[in-house]
Amino acid sequence: MTGGYAGKILKIDLSKKKIHQWRADEALLRKFIGGSGLAAKILFDETAHSVDPFDPENLLIFMTGPVTATRVPLSGRYQVVSKSPLTEIYGESDSGGSWGPELKKAGFDGIIISGRASKPVYIWISDRDVELRDADHLWGMDTYETDQAVKDETDENAVVSCIGPAGERLARIACIINDGKHGRAAARCGLGAVMGSKRLKAISVRGTGRIEVADPEALEDSVKELAPSIIENARNMHDYGTSGGMTTMEYLGDIPIRNWLLGSWEEGAEKLSGQTMAKTILSGRYYCSGCIIGCGREVSFEDEKYGRVEGAGPEYETLAMLGTNCLVDDLKAVAKANELCNRYGLDTISTGAAVAFAMEAYEHGLISYEEAGEIRLTWGKVDALLGMIEKIGKREDGLGWLLGEGVKRASEKIGGVSAEFAIHVKGLELPAHDPRAYYSQGLSYATSNRGACHLQSLSHIFERSVTLPDLGFPEVQERHSLNRKDELVTKAQNLMCMFDSLKVCKFIMFGGVKPSTLVEWLNLVTDWNMNLEEFMRTGERIYNLKRLYNLREGISRKDDVLPPRILIHKKGEGGSAESLPPLGEMLSRYYHYRGWNELGMPSEEKIKELELEEEAKFL
């Protein structure tokens, strides 16, 4: 058996209550690796293009990678893949914590779930023993309650991945939460709703096995050599978390303010920063399994207004989307909002976008006080933020239900001029990085396979502080220039496909780890002899496979767009006051560099080069 793999993947049909195991051969693994790549291949092969995301025939796939649960640092992640109910195209999300490594140690590389249970169930996995258990009594519980209840019934040392009421009620912005109050989330694309549609409440895992690697001594030596520099280079991330860059993002014009309308809010960014959190509500730092950086935040406070808040603290994306994007600068309020989203099982990015969208619609008179459930949806109003999250999480009739469908569907229902400020790409709400601050992110959002996503390329970090000498970028790139954006985004997207397939946290790059080191670690784990060229070509194959999935769903150049506000509205202040991303020119150059035609379809030559002839037959 190839090193790094547990060797078995579970296939669970909830309709038939059947469980069996499947082994992927080495040729398939080397071609698609694991995690995102292998799951995308399975989804492509085993689902029809016309399948509804909530149809029992849609698959919900949980997948680890070959370095998960090994000595490779920051390898505690897992991927969830399905057809997204939010975008109705390829959907994926990933999460940290300890659930992924626990699944590997229990003897499984992944789980492929099909069908729909006749009543709520959960899955209990303990060292290769697998069973379906009744979850009627858990249905309706929030994720924190579910975590403890399932542990009480299985093993106190088990790790639980579950949905909350939002996922049960098929909110299209629902997420999957693991590790209880530590609140690690597979948040994007509404995959919690797919889990809810299958009446699957939770997956509890306990594993005590070990993952064998090809050369453990060499791997140990390599990690020991690099670990001190990783820790030192990422010191700021450890000290202040992702929100340690809040004021810098504001200075650069990167942070969303008032639904992406304003360019500067220095005071608000300071109040919500990681530095302010460290001085006030921070109670500890959280390390995902295998992590040596510890960027996770733990918070604890109690007051009359917000009650007791304890557990996972808000990260940068949450502070920006639920905070500055809604003109809320109360750190405790955003921490409370984060906890509500975690408990209900809601993506904080999409939820923040939905609330900000509603506030602007309210401002324009498109939503009345009565339609808002007697909530005054005014900018900066904490009660409006928290009240609307409650309504979305509970899927209350009216606006709460509608916003749970995502901003695209909400805008289509509300009508009027609301499409002008419905900030999404392909139905997925923008994360908290502005393409007017980093042109590469504009191109990345437009072409990302799951809709607007900074993590599908993470290209903005190469325009701010990180270099990629292995891939031809020895210097930090100019953020407001067209120069080599096609090459940068293409290579970054291919590289991120490998991160998502290996299941290594991308923040390791802040620690100075380069692609060549990832290749070395992969070979030491698997005993392959992969070089950097094959490594990057594999990432390119995976990226193009996902594009083929979307082409099969009808996606083309017409969909590779940005919201009107991002394309044509100059903010007039701040660090990107007059910048607008030149998407048309960037997109044409990008298609050419990728070997795609002007419709955004891979050429016959590119398909052959990547060995995707079978997958591309439908073209």
C-alpha positions in Angstrom: 0.0 0.0 0.0 1.3 3.5 -0.9 2.6 5.3 2.2 0.4 8.1 3.6 -3.0 6.4 2.8 -5.2 4.5 5.2 -6.1 2.4 2.2 -9.9 2.3 2.4 -12.7 4.7 1.5 -16.2 4.2 3.0 -19.2 4.2 0.7 -22.5 4.7 2.6 -25.9 4.6 0.9 -28.3 6.1 3.4 -31.4 5.1 1.5 -30.5 1.5 1.5 -28.7 1.6 4.8 -25.7 -0.1 3.1 -22.1 0.4 4.0 -19.1 -1.0 2.1 -15.5 -0.1 1.5 -13.6 0.8 -1.6 -9.9 1.0 -2.4 -8.5 3.5 -4.9 -5.6 2.2 -7.0 -2.3 3.9 -7.0 -2.6 5.2 -10.5 -5.7 7.0 -9.6 -4.2 8.4 -6.4 -1.1 9.7 -8.2 -3.2 11.3 -10.8 -5.7 13.0 -8.4 -3.8 12.7 -5.0 -6.7 12.9 -2.4 -8.7 15.6 -0.7 -10.2 17.9 -3.3 -8.7 16.2 -6.3 -9.8 12.7 -5.7 -13.2 13.9 -4.4 -13.7 16.0 -7.6 -12.9 13.0 -9.7 -15.5 10.8 -7.8 -18.1 13.5 -8.0 -17.5 14.0 -11.8 -17.7 10.3 -12.5 -20.6 9.2 -10.2 -23.1 12.0 -10.6 -25.2 13.1 -13.6 -24.9 16.7 -14.7 -28.6 17.3 -14.2 -28.7 16.1 -10.6 -30.3 18.5 -8.1 -28.1 19.3 -5.2 -30.8 18.1 -2.8 -31.5 14.9 -4.8 -30.5 11.7 -3.0 -28.3 10.9 -5.9 -26.1 13.8 -5.3 -23.0 12.8 -3.4 -21.6 14.3 -0.2 -17.9 13.4 0.0 -15.6 13.8 2.9 -11.9 13.3 2.0 -8.5 13.6 3.6 -5.2 13.7 1.8 -2.0 11.6 1.8 -0.2 13.8 4.4 -3.1 14.0 6.8 -2.2 12.5 10.2 1.5 12.4 9.3 4.4 14.4 10.7 3.9 17.0 7.9 3.1 20.2 9.8 -0.3 21.9 9.4 -1.8 18.8 7.9 -4.9 18.6 10.0 -7.5 19.4 7.3 -10.2 17.6 5.4 -12.2 18.5 2.3 -16.0 18.3 1.7 -17.2 18.1 -1.9 -20.6 18.0 -3.5 -22.8 19.8 -6.0 -23.5 23.1 -4.3 -27.1 24.1 -3.5 -26.0 27.7 -3.4 -24.3 27.9 -6.8 -25.7 24.7 -8.5 -22.2 24.0 -9.8 -19.1 22.3 -8.3 -18.9 22.9 -4.6 -16.2 22.3 -2.1 -15.2 23.5 1.4 -12.5 22.5 3.8 -12.0 22.6 7.5 -9.3 22.2 10.1 -9.4 20.9 13.7 -8.8 17.2 14.3 -11.7 15.5 12.5 -9.7 14.7 9.3 -6.7 13.1 11.1 -9.1 11.2 13.4 -10.8 9.7 10.3 -7.5 8.6 8.9 -6.4 7.0 12.2 -9.8 5.2 12.2 -8.7 3.5 9.0 -10.4 5.5 6.2 -9.1 8.1 3.7 -12.7 9.4 3.1 -16.4 8.8 3.1 -18.7 8.9 0.0 -22.3 9.4 1.1 -25.3 8.9 -1.2 -29.0 8.5 -0.8 -31.3 10.0 1.9 -32.1 8.4 5.3 -35.8 7.8 6.0 -35.3 9.6 9.3 -32.4 11.5 10.9 -29.3 9.5 11.5 -25.7 9.9 12.4 -22.6 7.8 11.5 -20.4 6.4 14.2 -16.9 5.2 13.1 -14.5 3.6 15.6 -11.3 2.0 14.3 -12.9 0.6 11.1 -16.2 -0.3 12.7 -19.0 1.7 11.2 -22.7 2.0 12.1 -25.7 4.2 11.4 -27.5 5.4 14.5 -30.8 7.1 15.1 -30.6 10.9 15.4 -34.2 11.8 15.9 -33.4 13.1 19.4 -30.5 15.2 18.0 -32.6 16.9 15.3 -33.1 20.6 16.2 -30.0 20.8 18.4 -27.3 23.4 17.6 -23.8 22.2 16.7 -22.3 22.7 20.1 -25.1 20.7 21.8 -24.9 18.0 19.1 -21.1 17.7 19.6 -21.5 16.9 23.3 -24.6 14.7 22.9 -23.0 12.5 20.3 -19.8 12.2 22.4 -21.9 11.2 25.3 -23.3 8.3 23.2 -20.1 7.2 21.5 -16.8 8.2 23.0 -15.8 11.3 24.9 -12.6 11.4 22.9 -14.4 11.1 19.5 -14.4 14.0 17.1 -17.7 15.1 15.7 -18.6 16.8 12.4 -22.2 18.0 12.3 -24.9 20.4 11.1 -27.1 22.8 13.0 -30.7 23.9 12.5 -29.7 25.9 9.4 -28.5 22.8 7.6 -31.5 20.7 8.8 -33.8 23.3 7.2 -31.8 23.5 4.0 -30.5 27.0 4.2 -28.3 27.3 1.1 -25.6 29.1 3.2 -25.4 26.4 5.8 -22.1 25.0 6.8 -20.6 21.9 8.6 -19.0 22.4 12.0 -16.5 20.1 13.6 -14.6 20.1 17.0 -17.5 21.5 19.0 -16.9 24.9 20.6 -13.6 25.2 18.8 -15.9 25.9 15.8 -13.9 24.7 12.9 -16.0 25.0 9.8 -16.4 23.6 6.3 -18.3 26.7 5.6 -18.6 27.7 1.9 -21.0 26.6 -0.8 -23.9 25.5 1.5 -22.7 21.9 1.9 -24.4 21.8 5.4 -27.7 21.9 3.5 -26.7 18.9 1.4 -26.0 17.0 4.6 -29.4 18.2 5.9 -31.1 17.0 2.8 -29.7 13.5 3.4 -31.0 13.7 7.0 -27.5 13.1 8.2 -27.0 15.0 11.5 -23.4 14.1 12.3 -20.4 11.9 11.7 -18.6 10.9 14.9 -15.1 9.4 14.6 -12.6 7.8 16.9 -9.3 6.4 15.6 -6.3 5.0 17.4 -4.3 3.7 14.4 -1.2 5.1 12.8 -0.5 6.1 9.2 2.6 4.6 7.8 4.9 6.7 5.6 7.6 5.6 3.2 10.6 7.3 4.9 9.7 8.4 8.5 13.2 9.3 9.5 13.9 11.6 6.6 10.5 13.2 7.0 11.1 13.7 10.7 14.5 15.3 9.9 13.1 17.6 7.3 10.2 18.8 9.5 12.6 19.3 12.5 14.9 21.4 10.3 12.1 23.7 9.0 9.8 23.9 12.0 11.7 26.7 13.9 11.7 29.0 10.9 8.0 28.2 10.2 7.1 29.2 13.7 9.2 32.3 13.7 8.1 33.5 10.2 4.4 33.1 11.2 4.9 34.7 14.7 2.4 37.4 14.0 -0.2 34.9 12.9 0.3 33.1 16.2 0.1 36.3 18.3 -2.9 37.9 16.6 -4.5 35.4 14.3 -5.8 36.2 10.9 -7.3 39.4 12.2 -3.9 40.7 13.1 -3.9 42.1 9.5 -7.2 44.0 9.9 -5.7 47.5 10.0 -3.3 46.7 7.2 -6.1 45.4 5.0 -8.0 48.6 5.8 -5.0 50.8 4.9 -4.6 49.0 1.5 -8.3 49.3 0.7 -8.8 45.5 0.9 -11.5 45.3 3.6 -15.2 45.4 2.7 -17.0 48.4 4.3 -20.7 49.0 4.1 -21.4 46.3 1.5 -18.2 47.1 -0.4 -19.2 50.7 -1.0 -16.6 52.6 1.2 -12.9 52.6 1.0 -11.7 53.6 4.5 -12.8 53.1 8.1 -9.7 53.2 10.2 -11.4 53.4 13.6 -13.7 50.4 12.9 -10.8 48.2 11.7 -8.8 49.1 14.8 -11.6 48.2 17.1 -12.0 44.8 15.4 -8.4 43.9 15.0 -6.5 40.9 16.4 -4.4 43.3 18.5 -7.6 44.7 20.2 -8.9 41.1 20.7 -5.6 40.2 22.4 -6.0 43.0 24.9 -9.7 42.3 25.6 -11.6 39.1 25.0 -8.9 36.6 23.9 -8.6 33.7 26.3 -6.3 31.4 24.4 -5.0 30.2 21.0 -6.2 27.2 19.1 -4.0 24.7 17.2 -5.5 22.4 14.6 -4.1 18.9 14.6 -0.5 18.9 13.5 -0.3 22.7 13.6 2.8 24.6 14.9 1.5 28.1 14.3 -1.7 28.3 16.3 -3.7 31.0 14.4 -7.0 30.0 16.0 -8.6 32.3 18.5 -10.4 31.3 21.7 -12.5 34.0 23.4 -14.3 34.2 26.7 -16.5 37.0 28.2 -19.8 37.6 29.8 -21.9 40.7 30.0 -25.6 41.7 30.3 -26.0 42.4 26.6 -24.5 39.3 25.0 -24.6 36.8 27.8 -21.8 34.2 28.1 -19.6 33.8 25.0 -16.9 31.1 25.1 -15.1 29.1 22.5 -14.0 29.9 18.9 -13.2 33.5 18.3 -13.9 35.3 15.0 -11.3 35.2 12.3 -10.5 38.0 9.8 -13.2 37.0 7.3 -15.8 36.9 10.0 -14.8 40.2 11.6 -14.8 41.8 8.2 -18.1 40.4 6.8 -20.1 40.6 10.0 -18.3 43.7 11.2 -17.0 46.3 8.8 -19.2 45.1 6.0 -22.2 45.9 8.2 -20.6 48.9 9.8 -20.5 47.2 13.1 -17.4 47.9 15.1 -18.3 46.3 18.4 -15.9 43.4 18.9 -18.0 41.6 21.5 -21.0 41.9 19.2 -19.1 40.2 16.3 -17.8 37.5 18.6 -21.5 36.9 19.6 -22.5 36.9 16.0 -19.8 34.4 15.2 -21.0 32.1 18.0 -24.5 32.2 16.7 -23.4 31.3 13.2 -21.3 28.4 14.5 -24.2 27.1 16.6 -26.8 27.4 13.9 -24.3 26.1 11.3 -24.0 29.1 9.0 -21.2 30.3 6.8 -20.1 33.6 8.4 -19.0 35.0 5.0 -22.3 34.4 3.3 -24.2 35.4 6.4 -22.4 38.7 6.7 -22.9 39.4 3.0 -26.6 38.6 3.3 -27.1 40.9 6.3 -25.2 43.7 4.6 -27.3 43.2 1.4 -30.5 43.4 3.5 -29.3 46.6 5.2 -28.7 48.2 1.9 -32.1 47.0 0.5 -33.7 48.4 3.6 -31.9 51.7 3.0 -33.3 51.8 -0.5 -36.8 51.1 0.6 -36.9 47.6 -1.0 -37.5 45.9 2.4 -39.9 47.3 4.9 -39.7 47.3 8.7 -42.6 44.7 8.7 -40.9 42.6 6.0 -37.8 42.5 8.1 -39.7 41.0 11.0 -39.9 44.3 12.9 -36.1 44.7 12.8 -34.7 48.1 11.8 -32.0 47.1 9.4 -29.9 50.2 9.7 -26.1 50.2 9.2 -24.1 49.5 12.4 -27.1 48.4 14.4 -25.9 45.4 16.5 -29.5 44.3 17.3 -30.2 44.2 13.6 -27.1 42.0 12.9 -27.8 39.5 15.8 -31.6 39.5 15.2 -31.2 38.7 11.5 -28.7 35.9 12.2 -31.3 34.4 14.5 -33.9 34.5 11.8 -31.6 33.1 9.2 -30.4 30.3 11.5 -34.0 29.3 12.5 -35.2 29.8 8.8 -38.1 31.9 10.0 -40.7 32.6 7.4 -40.1 35.9 5.5 -36.8 37.6 5.2 -34.9 35.2 7.4 -35.8 32.3 5.1 -35.0 34.4 2.0 -31.6 35.5 3.2 -30.8 31.9 4.0 -31.1 31.3 0.2 -28.0 33.5 -0.4 -27.8 37.0 -1.9 -28.3 36.0 -5.5 -31.7 34.4 -4.9 -32.6 37.1 -2.4 -31.9 39.7 -5.0 -33.9 37.9 -7.7 -36.9 37.8 -5.3 -36.6 41.4 -4.0 -36.0 42.8 -7.5 -35.6 46.5 -8.2 -32.1 47.8 -8.2 -31.0 45.2 -5.6 -28.9 43.3 -8.3 -26.6 46.3 -8.2 -25.5 45.5 -4.7 -25.9 41.7 -4.6 -22.2 41.0 -4.2 -21.5 37.4 -5.5 -19.9 35.5 -8.3 -21.8 32.5 -9.7 -24.0 32.7 -6.6 -21.2 32.5 -4.0 -20.8 35.7 -1.9 -17.4 37.4 -2.0 -15.0 36.8 0.8 -13.4 39.8 2.6 -10.7 40.7 0.0 -11.4 43.4 -2.5 -10.4 42.9 -6.2 -10.0 46.7 -6.4 -7.1 46.3 -3.9 -5.6 43.2 -5.6 -6.2 42.8 -9.3 -5.2 39.2 -9.2 -8.1 38.4 -6.9 -10.5 39.9 -9.4 -9.3 37.4 -12.0 -9.3 34.6 -9.4 -12.9 35.4 -8.2 -14.2 35.4 -11.7 -12.6 32.1 -12.6 -12.7 30.2 -9.3 -14.5 26.9 -9.8 -16.7 27.3 -6.7 -17.6 30.9 -7.2 -16.0 33.9 -5.5 -13.1 32.5 -3.4 -9.8 34.0 -2.3 -8.5 30.5 -1.2 -8.7 29.0 -4.7 -5.6 31.0 -5.6 -4.6 33.0 -2.5 -3.0 35.2 -5.1 -3.2 38.4 -3.1 -0.6 37.2 -0.7 1.9 37.2 -3.6 1.0 40.8 -4.2 1.6 41.7 -0.6 4.3 39.8 1.2 5.0 36.3 0.0 7.2 35.2 -2.9 7.1 32.1 -5.2 10.6 31.7 -6.5 10.0 28.0 -7.3 7.3 29.1 -9.8 9.0 32.1 -11.3 8.0 34.9 -8.9 11.1 35.7 -6.8 9.7 39.1 -5.8 6.4 40.3 -4.5 4.1 41.3 -7.4 2.6 44.8 -8.0 -1.1 44.6 -7.0 -2.4 47.3 -9.4 -0.7 46.1 -12.5 -1.8 43.8 -15.4 1.7 42.4 -15.6 1.8 38.6 -15.5 -1.6 38.3 -13.7 -2.6 35.5 -16.0 0.5 33.5 -15.1 0.3 34.3 -11.4 -3.3 33.4 -11.0 -3.0 30.2 -13.1 0.0 28.9 -11.2 -1.5 29.9 -7.9 -4.8 28.2 -8.6 -2.9 25.0 -9.7 -0.8 25.2 -6.5 -3.9 25.6 -4.3 -5.4 22.5 -5.9 -2.4 20.6 -4.6 -2.7 22.1 -1.1 -6.4 21.1 -1.1 -5.6 17.6 -2.3 -2.6 17.0 0.0 -4.7 18.6 2.8 -2.0 21.0 4.0 -3.0 24.3 5.5 -2.2 27.2 3.1 -1.0 29.3 6.0 2.2 27.3 6.0 3.3 29.6 3.2 3.4 32.5 5.7 6.0 30.3 7.5 8.2 30.3 4.4 7.4 26.8 3.0 7.7 26.7 -0.8 6.2 24.3 -3.3 9.5 22.3 -3.6 9.3 21.4 0.1 5.7 20.1 -0.4 7.0 17.9 -3.2 9.8 16.6 -1.0 7.3 15.8 1.8 4.9 14.1 -0.5 7.6 11.8 -1.9 8.9 11.0 1.6 5.3 10.1 2.6 4.4 8.1 -0.5 7.7 6.8 -1.9 6.8 8.5 -5.2 9.5 10.2 -7.2 7.4 13.2 -8.2 9.2 16.4 -9.3 8.0 19.9 -9.2 6.8 19.8 -12.9 4.6 16.8 -12.3 3.4 18.2 -9.0 2.2 21.4 -10.7 0.8 19.5 -13.7 -1.2 17.4 -11.3 -2.6 20.6 -9.8 -3.5 21.9 -13.3 -5.2 18.6 -14.1 -7.4 18.9 -10.9 -8.2 22.5 -11.7 -9.2 21.7 -15.2 -11.3 18.7 -14.1 -13.4 21.0 -11.9 -13.7 23.4 -14.8 -15.0 20.5 -16.9 -17.6 19.7 -14.2 -18.8 23.3 -14.4 -18.8 23.3 -18.2 -21.0 20.3 -18.1 -23.3 22.3 -15.9 -23.4 25.1 -18.5 -20.8 27.5 -17.1 -18.7 29.5 -19.7 -17.2 32.9 -20.1 -20.5 34.5 -19.6 -20.3 33.4 -15.9 -16.7 34.4 -15.3 -17.6 37.9 -14.1 -17.5 40.2 -11.1 -20.3 42.1 -9.5 -21.1 45.5 -11.0 -20.1 47.4 -7.9 -16.6 45.8 -7.9 -16.1 46.5 -11.7 -17.3 50.0 -12.0 -17.5 51.8 -8.6 -14.5 53.7 -7.5 -14.4 54.0 -3.7 -12.8 57.4 -3.8 -10.9 57.0 -0.5 -8.4 54.7 1.2 -5.6 52.6 -0.2 -7.4 51.6 -3.5 -9.4 54.8 -4.0 -9.3 54.9 -7.8 -8.6 51.3 -8.7 -10.9 49.1 -10.8 -9.9 45.6 -11.9 -9.5 45.4 -15.7 -11.3 42.0 -15.9 -11.9 41.8 -19.6 -8.2 42.1 -20.6 -7.1 39.9 -17.7 -9.6 37.2 -18.6 -8.5 37.0 -22.2 -4.9 36.7 -21.3 -5.8 34.1 -18.6 -7.7 31.9 -21.1 -4.8 32.0 -23.5 -2.2 31.2 -20.8 -4.4 28.3 -19.6 -4.8 26.8 -23.0 -8.6 27.6 -23.1 -10.6 29.1 -25.9 -12.4 32.4 -25.7 -15.5 30.6 -24.3 -13.4 29.4 -21.4 -13.2 25.8 -22.6 -9.9 23.8 -22.5 -8.5 23.1 -25.9 -8.1 19.6 -27.3 -4.4 19.9 -26.9 -4.7 20.9 -23.2 -7.1 18.0 -22.5 -4.7 15.5 -24.0 -1.7 17.0 -22.2 -3.6 16.6 -18.8 -4.9 13.1 -19.7 -8.5 14.2 -19.3 -9.8 12.8 -22.6 -12.4 10.5 -20.9 -13.8 13.3 -18.7 -14.0 15.7 -21.7 -15.9 13.4 -24.0 -19.1 15.4 -23.4 -17.5 18.5 -25.1 
